[in-house]
Amino acid sequence: MTAMNLNRLAYFAAVVDTGSFTRAAERLRITKAVVSQQVAELEREIGTSLLIRTTRRVHPTEAGRMFHARCILILREAEDAFGELAQVAAEPTGTLRITAPNDYGITKVVPTVTAFTARYPACKVELMLRDQTVDLLSGEVDMAIRVGWLEDSGLQARKIGSFRQILVGCAGFADQIAAARDPEDVAALPFVANMALKEPLLWQFSRGDLERRAVRMQAAIAIDTTPAVLAAVLAGAGISVLPDFLVADLILSGHLVHAAREWQLPAGGIHAVYPAARFRPAKVTAFLAMLVDGEKQQ
């Protein structure tokens, strides 16, 4: 078999990712004719149809889907190889792909991304904000920021910081919150459940070293992203548990009220997680350093 042309792999991957020869050409900044010709040549080389072409969209065949997953890994390895060479000059280059939860991503990661691209103009950043866990072993993401409690996944992790969980309600609930001094009293108030959590209704309260209370809330509203839960609480929908980095300023300003202040909820960690590898691209190392520095300054 002849040596594989990496450009053809990139052209094919772009077509699958965008679902269109035209959009793939726009992404790659080349002509549609070149993309079509090179993908056709790739199919001839391997002797298999990779794409189903219709008038509206291009879909991968079953073989195409399998080959696309391999292409992503091959192209990422090639990019990392060039990145390793670039690291000799200690200057991050290439595209850094990060995923983070909505709340922490908006509050902390976006400002760091802005500062990072200003400091390293040879780098681009693709930031995906989602509360669902992304599989890092797919090769599509360089680093994930995870807020909460890490599971043993065989990945490498570095702790960036920590956070407290705080039970809050809007100022309109101030009287009811003041009267609800114990966790059981709080459970009688309308609750906004965060469905991005594994246990959105069951909460473990503690006071001192000995007192523990497990309380199950009754959801008035259930929402699947943390920023939307905050918006509902501010609008007066009920109380909820939210991370301190999201609500601390709102408590100080009086927009939110801290409920059951004598009781604490479990604190969590903030970690950067990435696939285990001997080589860590300069772009990952540099971004992580900036994110850690930003947390230390808080």
Buried (B, 14 or more C-beta within 10 A) or exposed (E): EEEEEEEBBBBBBBBBBBBBBBBBBBBBEBEBEBBBEBBEEBBEBEEEEBBEEEEEEBEBBEBBEEBBBEBBEBBBEEBBEEBBEBBEEEEBBBEBBBBBBBBBBBBBBBEBBEBBBEEBEEBEBEBEBEBEEBEBEEBBBBBBBBBBEEEEBEBBBEEBBBBBBBBBBBBEBBEBBEEBBBBEBBBEBBBBBBBBBEEBBEBBBBBEEEEEBEBEBEBBBBBBBBBBBBEBBBEEBBBBBBBBBBBBEBBEEEBBBBBBEEBBBEEBBBBBBBBEEEEBBBBBEBBBEBBBEBBEEE
